[in-house]
Amino acid sequence: MRKIFMLICLATVLFLKAKAQEIPIEKGWKFTTGDSSQWSSPSYDDKSWKPISISHSWESQGYPNYDGFGWYRLHVVIPSSIKEKSYLKDSIRLDLGIIDDNDEVYLNGKLIAEYGGKGGNIKTSQYGPRSYVIAANNPAILWDKENVLAIRIFDTGGDGGIYGDYQKISMADLMDNVTINTEADFGYDDNDNLVKSIKLASNSKYPYKGKLAFKVIDPENDAVVYEKLNDADFTAGKPFTYAFNLAKLDKKSYRLSYTFTDEKSGKAKSKTEGTPYVLTPYPTAKPRINGADVFGAHPGNPFLYMVPATGKKPLIYEAEGLPAGLKLDANTGIITGVVNQKGDYPVTFTVHNRLGSKTKKFTIKIGDLIGLTPALGWNSWNAWGLTVNDSKVRVSAKTMTDRLAAHGWSYINIDDGWEAPQRVTSGEIVPNQKFPDMKGLTDYVHSLGLRMGIYSSPGPRTCGGYLGTWQHEDQDAKTYGDWGIDYLKYDWCSYSEVTDKTPTLADYKTPYQVMRASLNKIPRDIMFSFCQYGMGDVWKWGAEVGGNSWRSTGDIEDTWKSMSTIGFNQVADGPYAQPGHFNDPDMLVVGKVGWGDSQHNSRLSPDEQYTHISLWSLLSAPLLIGCDLGKLDRFTLGLLTNDEVIAIDQDALGKEARQAIKTGGYQVWIKDLEDGNKAVGIFNTSDKYQTITLNLKDNELSGYAKIRDVWQQKYLIISGANYTTKVAPHGVVMVKMSK
Ligand code: GLA
C-alpha cells in the first residue's frame, strides 16, 4: 500500500496524457449512509440514494459529523478504446482521490481492492489518495458496457468519505512505472550556488531510453533562463542521475522542469519544482532575546520557561524582578520553580556574550490563564504518523534545543500511536513498546528546557485505533501529571460511538468538560488542545469550556488546495481568538512530512510555504511543526526561525487577523498588534505573478506609513499614498505597518 501511496504523493507529476485514454469519474455518484452487503450488487436499485460530489467530504454535503459506514455508487461505461490507445495494455488504474478512512472497492459486485480495515486496523496513515491497479483481463471489468463501481467506506471520525482531485479511470501507462525523484535536498556549494541532483528510476524491466529536458523558468515572465537536453537511460535497479548547479539566482523561486521522453514509445513524463530561497537574515552574533513578551502560569504549579536568545555562545542570562519562588540558570536561560502568589510580575531579561548584551522587558502573569500566546512547538503526526517512537521524539527534542528553541519553540508533542493496546489491571494507561519509559523521556525533554505534550481521545479509541480515555479521565489526567506532561491534544475520534448519533451542542461540550475537570485536579499547567474539527462552532464555546486552543478544521495535507482552503477560510472563528484561547487551523506542513515512515518534501512550493507560515502567524495559530526535525534544510530552518514573523504570531494582544480584502486573485489580512501597529499579509492566491497595491488612505491603514518587510527584516521606502509590491504566485509579502 505504501508504495502506491508514495507514487501518488509525487503529485506535482504531470502526466502528458492523451485525454481520450481517461474516463473522468468526478460526476454522477450516489450515496447513502449505513451498511448492507446488497449495495455492492450491480442489480441493486440505487435510484433513491442522494447524489454526492467526490470533491468534498460527506460532512460538507448534508451529513455533518457523520462517522461510520457510507456507500458510494457510480454507473460508468469503460470503453475498450482506452485499451487500444494505450502502450501497455495490461492493466487499468482507478484513481479515487482521498478516502477517509478505510474502503472496499467493488466492481460489478466483485471486491477488486481494499485499504485499511474497520477502526483499529489502519496500518499506515489514513491519508494519501487511493490509486488501485487492476489487470485488464480481470473478469470484473465489463468492457464497453455499463459497470457499477460501489465503494464501502468506514470513517473513524472527523472528515469522512471520498474527496480530492484527479479522480479517473485510465490505463496503467508505461510512464506510471517511472519516478522522477526530486527528493534530494538542494545543497549549496562554496560560492553559495544551489546544487541538486534528481533521479529517474523505474521498477519495470522495460529499457527506458530517451532524453531528459531540464529547464529553469523565471515565473515572473515564464521565460526559460536555462535549458539543457541530456541522454537518459534507465531500467529497474539502474536509475539515471542528473546533477546540476545553479549560479546565484535572485531572491525568488524559479520553476525547474524535468521532462523525460522515451524514444521508442514517444511517451513522456514531467515534474516541476520550485527553487528554495531564504529571506530570513542569518541571526547576528550579538545577543538578541526572542519570543513572546508574556508568559502565564498557575500559582502553585511547577513553572518552566526558557529565555529564547540568539547570539554567539556562550550566552549568560540574567533576570531582574523574578517573583519569589523562581530561579534562573545563568548558563541555560531556564527558569524553574513555583510561584504561589498571583500577580503580574514585570521582569527584565538580559543576555550577554563577548560581543555585547541585550535586555528585554517581559511579564510573568501568575493567575488563572496559561497559554497567553499560541503554542510554538513540534508534533509527531504530520511527520511520523503512527510510527512515532521514543528515539524520533528524542531527536526532535535535541534538534529543537540546538536549532529552534532560541526563537521561542518549546513544545515536543507526541500525537497518536504511543498507547499500549490494554490498560494495566488497575486501569492505568501505559505506553506501548515504542515508548519504554515515558517518564524518562519527559524528564529528558524538560532537562532541555522544553515541554512535553501527549495525545488521547475522549472516546474508547483514538483516530488511529489506539486506546482512548473513555471512562478513565481522572486516571489518565493523573498519569499525565505523574509523567510531567505539559500539553494534551484531545481528539474526538470514536467519541461519536458513545454519544448520540446527532450530538447536541451540550454533547459536543461534554467530553471536553469532563476532561477539563480531571485536568484541574492535577497540580500541573497542562495546555488543553481540543481536536474536534470545528464541530458545533467550537470557537464560540472553546474558551468557556477551558480549551487553550481548538481545531477549527479537518486535517491538513501538504497541498495548496488543503492549506489555502483551510487558511483563507478562518473568518467566522477569527473574533474569538484571545490570550489563552486560540483557533487552531491544524499543524504545519513545511519540511519533510509523511504521516509514516516514508517522508517526502512538502508538496507546497517554497512560496506556498511562506504563505503557510505568514498566514498561520497572522491567525495567531498554534505553530506546531509537522516535519522530521532531524532533517531540517536551510530553507525550512529559515521559515521557522524568522523572529519578526514569529513575533506576529506571538503578539501579546492575542488577536487574529481579519480578511480585509478578498478578490479573485489576492487577499489582504490585517492583524492588530499590542504596540498599536498592524501586521499585514498580502497574499497572491493566483498562479501568476501579480503587482498588488494597497491604498494607504484606506481607513484601516490610514497614517500607517512606515512599512517594514518582516521576512526580510528591512524597512521599505515608499512614497505617495500607495504601497505597491510584486507578489509571487501563491506567495505573500508580509509587512508590519506603523505610524
Ligand atoms: C486525527 C487528527 C490528527 C491526528 C490523528 C491521529 O485525524 O485530526 O491531527 O491527531 O487523528 O490519529
Boltz pocket constraint, residues with backbone or C-beta under 6 A from the ligand:
constraints:
  - pocket:
      binder: B
      contacts: [[A, 158], [A, 381], [A, 415], [A, 416], [A, 462], [A, 463], [A, 464], [A, 465], [A, 491], [A, 531], [A, 554], [A, 555]]
      max_distance: 6.0
